[in-house]
């Protein structure tokens, strides 16, 4: 049923657990997986001037993808990776757009399942993906206990 599964990854325990669940589904479906990390350009103003942290964010994204790729090496699933600068887009928008460009027919994303005030403060990338996606989105909630 699914042939191309996009899995956004951020290096968190939730994201790492979602990778393994997505791989199991991909193996059942004979699907390909694309691990995607989105990083945001960050510029910070100081008394001495502006500091551009974008290169550091990119390097962190590269490390996240290396670790994720190593974790999938023996899965028997065809896995590719992508690292994308969100630019001025919201992370959720970038995920959906990158998924569409790759031809994803499912987005598999881990969620912390935050609610209440914590959700209000932090927002939810997963919720943003669900709202914007034109393909099915499978959310998996991973307990952090």
N, C-alpha and C positions, 0 to 999 in steps of 0.2 A: 503494500500500500504506500509506504513512504520510501523514497529513493534518495533524498538529500535532506539531512537533518542538520540544522544550524544549532550550535551550542555556544552561547555567549559564556565566556569564562573571565573571572576576575581574581583567581587565586585564593578565594575564601574556601573554608571547609564546605560550605553549601555548594559552591560552584564545583568543587572537586568531586563531591558525591554525585552531583548531577551528571558529570562526565561519564561516570561508570554506569549509571542507569541508562543514559542515552546510548552508550556503546552496546549494552545488552539489547535494547530495542533495535538498534541498527543491525546487529548481528541477526536477529530474528527476521528482519525485513530485507536483508541483503542490501542495506542502504549505505551510502557514504556519509561521513560526518565532517563538518567543518567547525573547528574550534575558533571562535572569534573573540578578540579582545579589543575593546574600544578605549582609547585614552583621550583625555581632554587637554587642550592647551591651557597651561596655567601660567599667568604672569602676575607677579606680586610686586606691589609698590613698597619701597622702603625710603628712608631718608636719603640714602645714597643713589636712589634711582630705581628703575624697574628691574626685577629679576625674572628671567624666563626659565620656568621649570619644565617646559614642554619636553626637552630632550631627556630629562630624568624620568618623566612619565612614560615616554616611549621605551626607554631601557627597562623600566619595571614591567611594561607590557610584554616586551620580548622575553623577559625571564619567566613570566607567568605562562606564556605559550610554550617555552622550552620544557618547563616542568609538566605541563599538561600533555605535551606530545610524548614525553618519556613515559608518562602513566598509561598511554594508549598503545605503546609500541607492540605489545604482545596480544592485542585484542582480536586480531584477525579481521579488523574492520579498516577500510580505506579511510584515512584521516588526513585532512589538510588543515592548515592554519591561516589565519588572517589577522593582521594588526592594522587598525584604522584610527586615524585622528578624527575625532568627532567634529573638529572645527567649531562652527557656531551652532551645530545641531545638538539637540538633547541626545543623551546616550541611547535611550529607547528608540528614538527616530533613526539614529545611525544603525542600530542593530536591525531594525525592520528593513531599511533601505539596502543594507549590505546583504541581508538574506534574500531579498528580491533580485538583486543583481546576480547572486550566485545561483539562483533558481531553487532555493530551499522550499520544500513542500511541508516542512514542520520546523518550528522553533521550539527547542527543548531547553527550558531555563529553570534553574534552581531559585528558590525564594526563601527568605528568612521567615516569612509569615508574620512580620511585625504588624502591630495594630495600634489603634489609639494615637496618643500623643507622639510616640516614637515614629509612627508611620507619617504623621503630619509633618514632623521635622525633617525626616530623612527622605520621604517620598518613596517611590517604588519603581525601579527600572522595569521589573517584571510586569507591573500593572500598566506602565506606559507601553510596553511591547504588546500586551493583550489588546489595548485600546487602538493601536495603530496597525497591527498586523492584518494582512489579507489572507494569510495561511493559518492553519491550526497552530495553536500555541499550547504546549504541554508544560504546566507548572508542576514542579515537584518540591514539596516542602520538606526540608531536612531539619530534624531536631538538633538543636545546639546544646542539648543537655549532656 
